[in-house]
Amino acid sequence: MNILNVGYTSTNYYVLADAKPRLLIDVGFAGTLPKLQHELKRMGVQLAGIKHLLATHYHPDHAGLAAELQGMGIKLIVVDVQQEAIAAVQDDLKLAKQYVGFDKNAAVMITLDESRAFLATLGIHGEIIATPGHSNDSISLILDTGEAFTGDLTHPMMAGEGESGEVIKQSWDAIRAHGAKSSYPGHGPVYALK
């Protein structure tokens, strides 16, 4: 599986691909579709070939384009632990403008327990786990080959005020327990897990 970083504006977004794109992980702010299209083109990926999007959490720099991509036929994958965060976004008028109101009813709704089987239908071997700490709705995708897409999950040594160091530590312990060897974060470079 090839992992392509198609990020821009200091945030990483990843495409999992082999002969064809399998999954887009995270997208930028609403209104930045031309930037995403430029990065995809630069990496040789056709946006029309991407069929699914997974947001690691519902902050505007990781899910802001979800509605625009849904309108283009890309299926938004929503995990059960994220449903409350989506409802909160859609109920907050200020936040809803940042997301341009994605359609929860058109999303593919799965549970964490169903994630492995669902990902297999996309040709991806791995699973999605809950990794709260940065936000309650944060999830991580961990491939069986050891790559973990961790969004904005703070490293335990970097937990600041307002973040629960114990919750973050538990999330990292869970990521390692699932065989992760490297972190593909939402910001910054890829790094090995020890």
Z-matrix of the N, CA and C atoms (Angstrom, degrees):
N
C 1 1.453
C 2 1.524 1 108.54
N 3 1.306 2 116.73 1 124.93
C 4 1.464 3 121.74 2 175.23
C 5 1.527 4 109.16 3 -83.97
N 6 1.312 5 115.68 4 140.18
C 7 1.460 6 122.08 5 176.64
C 8 1.524 7 106.93 6 -115.80
N 9 1.332 8 115.84 7 115.67
C 10 1.452 9 121.50 8 -178.25
C 11 1.520 10 109.26 9 -111.46
N 12 1.314 11 116.63 10 127.09
C 13 1.463 12 121.04 11 175.83
C 14 1.528 13 107.25 12 -89.17
N 15 1.335 14 116.05 13 113.34
C 16 1.461 15 121.61 14 179.61
C 17 1.531 16 109.98 15 -111.48
N 18 1.321 17 115.83 16 30.11
C 19 1.451 18 121.73 17 -176.60
C 20 1.514 19 113.86 18 -74.86
N 21 1.315 20 114.20 19 165.23
C 22 1.456 21 122.81 20 177.69
C 23 1.523 22 108.34 21 -158.39
N 24 1.315 23 116.66 22 164.37
C 25 1.462 24 123.55 23 179.09
C 26 1.526 25 111.15 24 51.95
N 27 1.305 26 117.30 25 48.75
C 28 1.468 27 127.04 26 175.31
C 29 1.527 28 115.52 27 65.45
N 30 1.318 29 118.17 28 13.12
C 31 1.460 30 120.90 29 177.09
C 32 1.521 31 109.17 30 -122.52
N 33 1.331 32 116.67 31 138.81
C 34 1.455 33 122.30 32 179.55
C 35 1.524 34 110.33 33 -91.55
N 36 1.328 35 115.38 34 134.58
C 37 1.458 36 122.95 35 171.64
C 38 1.521 37 105.27 36 -128.69
N 39 1.313 38 116.51 37 139.33
C 40 1.461 39 119.91 38 -172.19
C 41 1.523 40 111.40 39 -120.88
N 42 1.331 41 114.64 40 143.95
C 43 1.462 42 121.49 41 171.26
C 44 1.519 43 106.67 42 -114.35
N 45 1.326 44 116.08 43 126.94
C 46 1.461 45 121.19 44 172.09
C 47 1.524 46 106.23 45 -94.13
N 48 1.318 47 116.52 46 125.25
C 49 1.453 48 120.44 47 -174.58
C 50 1.515 49 110.58 48 -148.87
N 51 1.311 50 114.89 49 155.32
C 52 1.463 51 121.50 50 164.81
C 53 1.523 52 105.43 51 -133.99
N 54 1.320 53 119.50 52 -107.44
C 55 1.464 54 119.74 53 176.20
C 56 1.529 55 111.05 54 -67.48
N 57 1.332 56 116.33 55 -23.56
C 58 1.464 57 121.41 56 177.02
C 59 1.528 58 108.12 57 -146.83
N 60 1.346 59 116.95 58 159.91
C 61 1.471 60 118.89 59 177.83
C 62 1.526 61 110.42 60 -64.77
N 63 1.305 62 116.44 61 137.05
C 64 1.461 63 121.20 62 -179.39
C 65 1.522 64 112.34 63 -104.66
N 66 1.345 65 116.97 64 -38.69
C 67 1.455 66 119.89 65 -172.12
C 68 1.528 67 109.73 66 -161.75
N 69 1.332 68 116.03 67 139.94
C 70 1.455 69 122.92 68 171.39
C 71 1.523 70 107.03 69 -103.95
N 72 1.315 71 116.62 70 128.36
C 73 1.464 72 121.76 71 179.58
C 74 1.519 73 108.34 72 -109.68
N 75 1.317 74 115.50 73 112.37
C 76 1.460 75 125.19 74 179.63
C 77 1.529 76 111.90 75 70.88
N 78 1.338 77 114.63 76 150.85
C 79 1.461 78 122.81 77 176.90
C 80 1.522 79 108.47 78 -145.81
N 81 1.310 80 115.87 79 165.32
C 82 1.457 81 121.03 80 -173.20
C 83 1.513 82 115.80 81 -83.10
N 84 1.319 83 113.43 82 -168.75
C 85 1.456 84 122.18 83 -179.64
C 86 1.522 85 111.14 84 -59.63
N 87 1.321 86 116.19 85 151.67
C 88 1.463 87 121.02 86 171.87
C 89 1.519 88 108.37 87 -54.11
N 90 1.324 89 116.11 88 140.41
C 91 1.456 90 121.18 89 178.95
C 92 1.513 91 115.48 90 88.80
N 93 1.336 92 117.52 91 -0.20
C 94 1.468 93 120.00 92 -178.57
C 95 1.525 94 112.71 93 -104.45
N 96 1.320 95 117.22 94 19.46
C 97 1.466 96 120.44 95 -178.86
C 98 1.525 97 112.71 96 -54.40
N 99 1.336 98 120.45 97 -42.01
C 100 1.476 99 118.98 98 178.12
C 101 1.531 100 113.06 99 -58.60
N 102 1.319 101 117.70 100 -35.49
C 103 1.474 102 120.45 101 177.75
C 104 1.532 103 110.18 102 -65.79
N 105 1.331 104 116.94 103 -44.19
C 106 1.463 105 120.10 104 178.12
C 107 1.526 106 110.34 105 -61.98
N 108 1.328 107 116.75 106 -45.46
C 109 1.464 108 120.34 107 179.56
C 110 1.524 109 111.45 108 -59.90
N 111 1.332 110 116.68 109 -40.09
C 112 1.462 111 120.57 110 178.46
C 113 1.533 112 111.05 111 -62.00
N 114 1.329 113 116.64 112 -46.54
C 115 1.470 114 120.19 113 -178.85
C 116 1.527 115 111.37 114 -66.62
N 117 1.325 116 116.72 115 -39.12
C 118 1.469 117 119.49 116 176.99
C 119 1.526 118 110.04 117 -61.88
N 120 1.320 119 116.81 118 -46.75
C 121 1.469 120 120.95 119 179.83
C 122 1.521 121 110.57 120 -60.58
N 123 1.328 122 116.54 121 -42.34
C 124 1.470 123 121.68 122 178.91
C 125 1.522 124 111.57 123 -59.19
N 126 1.344 125 116.12 124 -33.10
C 127 1.463 126 121.32 125 -179.20
C 128 1.536 127 112.18 126 -93.00
N 129 1.337 128 117.36 127 2.65
C 130 1.460 129 120.88 128 177.22
C 131 1.522 130 114.21 129 78.10
N 132 1.339 131 116.80 130 27.13
C 133 1.465 132 121.20 131 -178.77
C 134 1.525 133 108.99 132 -113.74
N 135 1.319 134 116.01 133 131.74
C 136 1.458 135 121.57 134 175.49
C 137 1.526 136 109.08 135 -87.34
N 138 1.332 137 117.58 136 125.87
C 139 1.459 138 120.82 137 177.98
C 140 1.529 139 110.78 138 -56.59
N 141 1.315 140 117.01 139 -37.56
C 142 1.466 141 121.09 140 -179.93
C 143 1.529 142 112.18 141 -62.56
N 144 1.321 143 117.52 142 -21.03
C 145 1.460 144 120.84 143 179.56
C 146 1.515 145 113.77 144 -82.75
N 147 1.335 146 117.04 145 -12.20
C 148 1.464 147 120.78 146 -179.88
C 149 1.519 148 108.55 147 -86.92
N 150 1.305 149 116.75 148 124.65
C 151 1.475 150 121.19 149 -175.51
C 152 1.519 151 113.48 150 -105.45
N 153 1.355 152 118.15 151 -20.27
C 154 1.467 153 120.69 152 -174.95
C 155 1.527 154 111.70 153 -138.25
N 156 1.326 155 114.40 154 146.96
C 157 1.460 156 123.45 155 177.91
C 158 1.518 157 108.94 156 -128.66
N 159 1.329 158 116.23 157 135.04
C 160 1.459 159 122.76 158 175.05
C 161 1.524 160 107.95 159 -123.90
N 162 1.333 161 117.21 160 123.99
C 163 1.470 162 121.56 161 176.02
C 164 1.523 163 108.32 162 -97.39
N 165 1.334 164 116.54 163 130.81
C 166 1.462 165 119.60 164 179.49
C 167 1.519 166 111.79 165 -70.98
N 168 1.336 167 116.79 166 -22.20
C 169 1.461 168 122.45 167 174.67
C 170 1.524 169 107.60 168 -170.24
N 171 1.322 170 116.41 169 162.89
C 172 1.453 171 120.41 170 -172.15
C 173 1.526 172 113.19 171 -100.43
N 174 1.337 173 114.44 172 60.70
C 175 1.455 174 122.19 173 167.73
C 176 1.525 175 106.13 174 -102.42
N 177 1.342 176 118.42 175 152.16
C 178 1.468 177 120.36 176 -171.68
C 179 1.522 178 115.70 177 -60.35
N 180 1.332 179 118.50 178 -26.30
C 181 1.465 180 119.41 179 179.26
C 182 1.526 181 112.91 180 -84.27
N 183 1.322 182 117.39 181 1.12
C 184 1.466 183 121.18 182 178.43
C 185 1.529 184 113.00 183 -124.01
N 186 1.332 185 116.97 184 -12.35
C 187 1.466 186 119.83 185 -179.26
C 188 1.524 187 112.69 186 -143.90
N 189 1.312 188 117.92 187 9.17
C 190 1.456 189 120.91 188 -175.42
C 191 1.516 190 114.96 189 -61.26
N 192 1.337 191 117.48 190 -32.52
C 193 1.460 192 121.85 191 -179.08
C 194 1.527 193 113.33 192 -87.99
N 195 1.315 194 117.88 193 2.88
C 196 1.470 195 120.42 194 -174.36
C 197 1.523 196 112.02 195 -54.09
N 198 1.328 197 117.93 196 -45.15
C 199 1.470 198 120.55 197 -177.98
C 200 1.526 199 111.44 198 -64.00
N 201 1.331 200 116.62 199 -44.10
C 202 1.463 201 119.55 200 -179.96
C 203 1.526 202 110.82 201 -62.37
N 204 1.320 203 116.80 202 -40.04
C 205 1.462 204 119.99 203 179.65
C 206 1.526 205 111.11 204 -71.30
N 207 1.333 206 117.25 205 -36.79
C 208 1.464 207 119.54 206 174.32
C 209 1.526 208 109.98 207 -58.76
N 210 1.315 209 116.17 208 -41.85
C 211 1.462 210 120.71 209 179.27
C 212 1.522 211 113.00 210 -62.63
N 213 1.331 212 116.34 211 -20.03
C 214 1.462 213 121.66 212 178.58
C 215 1.528 214 111.39 213 -95.87
N 216 1.348 215 116.58 214 5.19
C 217 1.459 216 120.22 215 176.23
C 218 1.511 217 115.87 216 97.70
N 219 1.335 218 118.56 217 2.69
C 220 1.466 219 121.17 218 178.54
C 221 1.529 220 108.62 219 -81.95
N 222 1.318 221 116.36 220 131.33
C 223 1.462 222 121.93 221 -179.06
C 224 1.524 223 110.39 222 -83.69
N 225 1.323 224 115.73 223 124.30
C 226 1.461 225 122.29 224 176.17
C 227 1.523 226 108.07 225 -83.87
N 228 1.327 227 117.02 226 124.10
C 229 1.466 228 122.40 227 176.60
C 230 1.521 229 107.66 228 -91.65
N 231 1.320 230 116.46 229 122.97
C 232 1.457 231 121.86 230 179.42
C 233 1.516 232 108.05 231 -118.54
N 234 1.320 233 115.72 232 125.37
C 235 1.459 234 121.76 233 179.68
C 236 1.527 235 108.42 234 -91.70
N 237 1.324 236 116.40 235 147.87
C 238 1.469 237 121.27 236 -174.32
C 239 1.531 238 113.47 237 -50.14
N 240 1.323 239 118.61 238 -37.37
C 241 1.466 240 120.67 239 -177.75
C 242 1.529 241 112.30 240 -72.64
N 243 1.330 242 117.42 241 -6.13
C 244 1.460 243 121.51 242 -179.29
C 245 1.523 244 113.16 243 -100.45
N 246 1.310 245 117.99 244 -10.92
C 247 1.462 246 121.05 245 -173.32
C 248 1.530 247 113.15 246 -61.76
N 249 1.311 248 117.80 247 -38.31
C 250 1.459 249 120.81 248 179.29
C 251 1.531 250 110.95 249 -65.44
N 252 1.319 251 117.12 250 -38.97
C 253 1.471 252 120.75 251 179.16
C 254 1.522 253 110.48 252 -66.02
N 255 1.317 254 117.82 253 -38.73
C 256 1.464 255 120.71 254 178.26
C 257 1.517 256 110.04 255 -64.84
N 258 1.317 257 116.72 256 -43.07
C 259 1.466 258 119.96 257 178.02
C 260 1.523 259 110.34 258 -60.99
N 261 1.328 260 117.52 259 -40.65
C 262 1.463 261 121.22 260 179.71
C 263 1.524 262 110.99 261 -64.18
N 264 1.330 263 117.52 262 -40.46
C 265 1.462 264 121.70 263 177.96
C 266 1.528 265 109.64 264 -62.55
N 267 1.316 266 116.66 265 -46.62
C 268 1.459 267 120.02 266 -174.92
C 269 1.528 268 112.45 267 -72.94
N 270 1.330 269 117.34 268 -21.68
C 271 1.464 270 121.11 269 177.89
C 272 1.529 271 112.74 270 -86.45
N 273 1.318 272 117.81 271 -14.72
C 274 1.463 273 122.56 272 -178.92
C 275 1.533 274 107.99 273 -99.14
N 276 1.333 275 117.17 274 109.71
C 277 1.465 276 121.19 275 -174.61
C 278 1.522 277 112.73 276 -57.49
N 279 1.330 278 117.61 277 -38.75
C 280 1.463 279 120.68 278 179.84
C 281 1.529 280 110.51 279 -65.95
N 282 1.329 281 116.74 280 -47.17
C 283 1.464 282 120.20 281 179.52
C 284 1.519 283 111.69 282 -67.09
N 285 1.324 284 117.15 283 -40.14
C 286 1.469 285 120.48 284 -177.43
C 287 1.527 286 111.30 285 -57.05
N 288 1.335 287 118.06 286 -34.03
C 289 1.466 288 120.96 287 178.14
C 290 1.521 289 111.37 288 -65.82
N 291 1.323 290 117.21 289 -31.31
C 292 1.461 291 120.75 290 179.67
C 293 1.533 292 111.81 291 -72.80
N 294 1.309 293 117.04 292 -18.81
C 295 1.461 294 121.31 293 -178.05
C 296 1.521 295 112.45 294 -109.17
N 297 1.287 296 118.61 295 -9.68
C 298 1.446 297 124.06 296 -177.04
C 299 1.529 298 110.54 297 54.61
N 300 1.305 299 116.86 298 33.18
C 301 1.459 300 124.06 299 171.77
C 302 1.510 301 117.85 300 53.93
N 303 1.328 302 118.22 301 75.04
C 304 1.460 303 119.89 302 177.30
C 305 1.524 304 110.06 303 -67.78
N 306 1.323 305 114.99 304 158.53
C 307 1.458 306 121.87 305 -173.05
C 308 1.525 307 109.89 306 -96.26
N 309 1.316 308 115.61 307 100.62
C 310 1.466 309 120.80 308 179.64
C 311 1.529 310 111.15 309 -62.25
N 312 1.320 311 116.24 310 -33.34
C 313 1.473 312 119.97 311 -178.47
C 314 1.525 313 112.88 312 -69.14
N 315 1.334 314 117.21 313 -23.91
C 316 1.465 315 120.85 314 178.63
C 317 1.527 316 112.07 315 -91.17
N 318 1.330 317 116.75 316 -2.76
C 319 1.468 318 121.32 317 -177.78
C 320 1.526 319 111.17 318 -77.83
N 321 1.312 320 114.90 319 159.90
C 322 1.464 321 121.98 320 172.16
C 323 1.524 322 106.23 321 -89.72
N 324 1.313 323 116.93 322 110.73
C 325 1.463 324 121.87 323 -177.24
C 326 1.528 325 108.82 324 -95.16
N 327 1.341 326 115.66 325 124.90
C 328 1.464 327 120.27 326 177.77
C 329 1.528 328 108.85 327 -134.68
N 330 1.317 329 115.02 328 161.42
C 331 1.458 330 120.69 329 172.40
C 332 1.531 331 107.98 330 -97.58
N 333 1.317 332 115.20 331 163.32
C 334 1.461 333 118.44 332 175.37
C 335 1.523 334 110.71 333 -56.86
N 336 1.333 335 116.74 334 -40.65
C 337 1.463 336 120.60 335 -179.11
C 338 1.527 337 112.54 336 -64.49
N 339 1.320 338 117.78 337 -26.45
C 340 1.466 339 121.82 338 -179.97
C 341 1.528 340 112.69 339 -88.10
N 342 1.323 341 117.17 340 -7.53
C 343 1.463 342 120.02 341 -170.24
C 344 1.523 343 113.19 342 -61.45
N 345 1.315 344 118.12 343 -42.62
C 346 1.474 345 119.85 344 -178.46
C 347 1.522 346 111.34 345 -60.98
N 348 1.314 347 116.80 346 -47.31
C 349 1.469 348 120.46 347 -179.59
C 350 1.529 349 110.63 348 -65.03
N 351 1.334 350 116.84 349 -41.01
C 352 1.465 351 119.10 350 179.51
C 353 1.524 352 110.83 351 -64.87
N 354 1.326 353 117.86 352 -47.46
C 355 1.461 354 120.86 353 179.49
C 356 1.527 355 111.62 354 -58.77
N 357 1.324 356 116.65 355 -35.22
C 358 1.467 357 120.30 356 178.22
C 359 1.523 358 111.13 357 -60.80
N 360 1.339 359 117.54 358 -33.41
C 361 1.471 360 119.82 359 177.84
C 362 1.527 361 111.16 360 -66.59
N 363 1.330 362 117.24 361 -19.47
C 364 1.462 363 122.17 362 177.01
C 365 1.523 364 111.89 363 -94.06
N 366 1.339 365 116.76 364 -1.32
C 367 1.458 366 120.72 365 -176.96
C 368 1.510 367 113.17 366 81.36
N 369 1.340 368 116.57 367 22.30
C 370 1.466 369 122.20 368 -179.25
C 371 1.518 370 108.74 369 -114.05
N 372 1.325 371 116.30 370 128.25
C 373 1.462 372 121.54 371 179.68
C 374 1.524 373 108.79 372 -102.24
N 375 1.323 374 115.41 373 108.94
C 376 1.451 375 121.30 374 -178.49
C 377 1.509 376 110.00 375 169.22
N 378 1.322 377 115.76 376 -168.18
C 379 1.456 378 119.34 377 177.80
C 380 1.518 379 111.06 378 -152.72
N 381 1.314 380 114.06 379 164.52
C 382 1.456 381 121.80 380 -179.98
C 383 1.522 382 107.64 381 -107.66
N 384 1.337 383 115.53 382 133.84
C 385 1.460 384 119.68 383 177.27
C 386 1.531 385 109.32 384 -127.19
N 387 1.312 386 115.86 385 155.36
C 388 1.467 387 121.04 386 174.77
C 389 1.521 388 108.79 387 -74.66
N 390 1.335 389 116.10 388 132.08
C 391 1.466 390 120.93 389 178.22
C 392 1.530 391 109.03 390 -136.83
N 393 1.336 392 116.37 391 68.62
C 394 1.465 393 118.85 392 179.24
C 395 1.531 394 110.82 393 -65.95
N 396 1.305 395 114.24 394 163.63
C 397 1.467 396 120.68 395 -179.94
C 398 1.507 397 108.23 396 146.81
N 399 1.308 398 116.65 397 -59.96
C 400 1.467 399 120.17 398 174.25
C 401 1.524 400 109.12 399 -72.28
N 402 1.323 401 115.56 400 -42.97
C 403 1.462 402 122.75 401 174.93
C 404 1.525 403 107.22 402 -151.02
N 405 1.309 404 116.61 403 159.00
C 406 1.471 405 119.90 404 -178.25
C 407 1.521 406 112.60 405 -66.90
N 408 1.338 407 117.50 406 -24.75
C 409 1.460 408 120.97 407 -177.62
C 410 1.522 409 113.11 408 -94.10
N 411 1.321 410 118.32 409 6.47
C 412 1.464 411 120.73 410 -177.98
C 413 1.518 412 112.02 411 -66.44
N 414 1.327 413 114.10 412 134.25
C 415 1.464 414 121.28 413 175.68
C 416 1.530 415 107.80 414 -128.67
N 417 1.328 416 116.05 415 162.38
C 418 1.458 417 121.83 416 174.39
C 419 1.511 418 108.66 417 -131.06
N 420 1.316 419 115.91 418 139.78
C 421 1.460 420 122.26 419 173.50
C 422 1.516 421 106.76 420 -98.20
N 423 1.325 422 116.04 421 125.87
C 424 1.464 423 120.66 422 -179.64
C 425 1.521 424 108.27 423 -119.95
N 426 1.327 425 115.34 424 118.37
C 427 1.458 426 120.29 425 178.24
C 428 1.521 427 109.77 426 -80.39
N 429 1.317 428 116.24 427 151.32
C 430 1.463 429 120.38 428 179.46
C 431 1.526 430 111.96 429 -62.59
N 432 1.324 431 117.89 430 -19.12
C 433 1.463 432 121.96 431 178.22
C 434 1.529 433 112.70 432 -84.77
N 435 1.351 434 117.49 433 -0.29
C 436 1.460 435 121.12 434 171.14
C 437 1.514 436 116.98 435 105.71
N 438 1.330 437 119.00 436 -0.97
C 439 1.456 438 121.37 437 178.56
C 440 1.531 439 109.39 438 -85.86
N 441 1.334 440 116.21 439 131.30
C 442 1.470 441 121.47 440 179.47
C 443 1.526 442 108.71 441 -119.08
N 444 1.323 443 116.07 442 124.89
C 445 1.460 444 122.60 443 177.39
C 446 1.517 445 106.22 444 -96.88
N 447 1.326 446 115.21 445 104.80
C 448 1.462 447 121.98 446 -164.66
C 449 1.532 448 114.79 447 -105.28
N 450 1.315 449 118.19 448 2.90
C 451 1.461 450 119.81 449 179.14
C 452 1.517 451 111.19 450 56.69
N 453 1.332 452 116.12 451 -128.21
C 454 1.463 453 120.92 452 -177.40
C 455 1.528 454 113.14 453 -104.02
N 456 1.318 455 117.89 454 20.70
C 457 1.460 456 120.07 455 179.58
C 458 1.529 457 109.45 456 -60.30
N 459 1.301 458 115.67 457 120.75
C 460 1.461 459 122.39 458 -177.58
C 461 1.530 460 110.68 459 -71.50
N 462 1.329 461 115.54 460 138.92
C 463 1.458 462 119.64 461 173.75
C 464 1.531 463 107.75 462 -63.70
N 465 1.332 464 119.25 463 140.36
C 466 1.467 465 121.05 464 -177.28
C 467 1.528 466 114.17 465 -52.95
N 468 1.321 467 117.10 466 -34.80
C 469 1.464 468 120.27 467 -179.18
C 470 1.534 469 112.28 468 -72.94
N 471 1.332 470 116.24 469 -14.02
C 472 1.463 471 120.49 470 -175.28
C 473 1.529 472 113.07 471 -108.07
N 474 1.324 473 117.76 472 4.11
C 475 1.467 474 120.64 473 -177.97
C 476 1.518 475 110.29 474 -59.64
N 477 1.336 476 114.98 475 125.74
C 478 1.456 477 120.05 476 -177.94
C 479 1.514 478 111.78 477 -105.98
N 480 1.319 479 114.77 478 -170.71
C 481 1.460 480 120.62 479 178.89
C 482 1.522 481 109.14 480 -60.40
N 483 1.322 482 115.35 481 141.10
C 484 1.454 483 120.32 482 179.12
C 485 1.512 484 113.27 483 87.15
N 486 1.319 485 117.83 484 -9.84
C 487 1.453 486 121.15 485 177.94
C 488 1.526 487 108.00 486 -110.48
N 489 1.297 488 116.04 487 141.95
C 490 1.452 489 120.93 488 -179.43
C 491 1.526 490 110.29 489 -88.17
N 492 1.314 491 116.11 490 108.46
C 493 1.460 492 120.69 491 179.55
C 494 1.513 493 112.84 492 -58.21
N 495 1.330 494 117.41 493 -38.04
C 496 1.470 495 120.29 494 -179.26
C 497 1.523 496 111.36 495 -68.24
N 498 1.328 497 117.50 496 -41.51
C 499 1.466 498 121.33 497 178.24
C 500 1.528 499 109.87 498 -63.64
N 501 1.333 500 116.12 499 -43.51
C 502 1.462 501 120.50 500 178.55
C 503 1.525 502 110.66 501 -62.31
N 504 1.327 503 117.06 502 -44.04
C 505 1.466 504 120.71 503 178.26
C 506 1.520 505 110.80 504 -59.66
N 507 1.325 506 117.93 505 -43.88
C 508 1.464 507 121.57 506 179.01
C 509 1.532 508 111.18 507 -62.05
N 510 1.331 509 116.55 508 -38.87
C 511 1.467 510 119.38 509 178.19
C 512 1.526 511 110.74 510 -64.69
N 513 1.335 512 117.53 511 -44.77
C 514 1.467 513 119.68 512 178.21
C 515 1.525 514 111.58 513 -65.06
N 516 1.326 515 117.15 514 -37.75
C 517 1.468 516 119.91 515 176.51
C 518 1.520 517 110.42 516 -60.52
N 519 1.345 518 117.22 517 -40.65
C 520 1.465 519 121.41 518 179.04
C 521 1.529 520 110.92 519 -66.13
N 522 1.321 521 117.00 520 -40.11
C 523 1.469 522 120.68 521 178.47
C 524 1.524 523 110.05 522 -61.69
N 525 1.337 524 116.85 523 -46.39
C 526 1.472 525 120.01 524 178.75
C 527 1.527 526 111.56 525 -65.09
N 528 1.340 527 116.86 526 -38.03
C 529 1.468 528 120.72 527 179.86
C 530 1.527 529 111.60 528 -63.76
N 531 1.325 530 117.27 529 -23.03
C 532 1.468 531 121.42 530 177.88
C 533 1.532 532 111.77 531 -90.54
N 534 1.322 533 117.19 532 11.53
C 535 1.458 534 121.47 533 172.92
C 536 1.511 535 116.26 534 88.24
N 537 1.324 536 117.85 535 14.29
C 538 1.463 537 119.82 536 -179.63
C 539 1.519 538 111.17 537 -67.19
N 540 1.328 539 115.16 538 137.52
C 541 1.455 540 121.84 539 178.80
C 542 1.523 541 112.23 540 -115.36
N 543 1.337 542 116.17 541 -21.08
C 544 1.457 543 119.99 542 179.78
C 545 1.524 544 110.18 543 -146.60
N 546 1.329 545 115.02 544 149.90
C 547 1.462 546 121.32 545 179.93
C 548 1.520 547 109.64 546 -107.25
N 549 1.324 548 115.25 547 129.98
C 550 1.457 549 123.37 548 172.10
C 551 1.526 550 105.51 549 -106.42
N 552 1.336 551 116.69 550 92.84
C 553 1.465 552 120.48 551 -172.51
C 554 1.527 553 113.01 552 -82.36
N 555 1.324 554 114.99 553 166.84
C 556 1.446 555 121.21 554 176.00
C 557 1.519 556 112.76 555 -71.97
N 558 1.322 557 117.04 556 -22.47
C 559 1.467 558 121.88 557 179.80
C 560 1.524 559 107.43 558 -141.50
N 561 1.301 560 117.15 559 136.60
C 562 1.465 561 121.32 560 178.65
C 563 1.512 562 112.52 561 91.77
N 564 1.337 563 114.87 562 178.16
C 565 1.467 564 120.20 563 -175.96
C 566 1.528 565 113.50 564 -78.93
N 567 1.313 566 115.28 565 160.65
C 568 1.463 567 122.85 566 172.58
C 569 1.516 568 107.60 567 -64.36
N 570 1.350 569 116.51 568 141.81
C 571 1.469 570 118.33 569 178.06
C 572 1.527 571 110.28 570 -143.66
N 573 1.342 572 114.27 571 153.09
C 574 1.458 573 121.58 572 -179.66
C 575 1.521 574 109.32 573 -75.09
N 576 1.319 575 115.58 574 143.70
C 577 1.455 576 121.15 575 175.53
C 578 1.516 577 108.78 576 -94.16
N 579 1.305 578 115.70 577 138.45
C 580 1.466 579 120.63 578 -179.60
C 581 1.488 580 110.31 579 -109.47
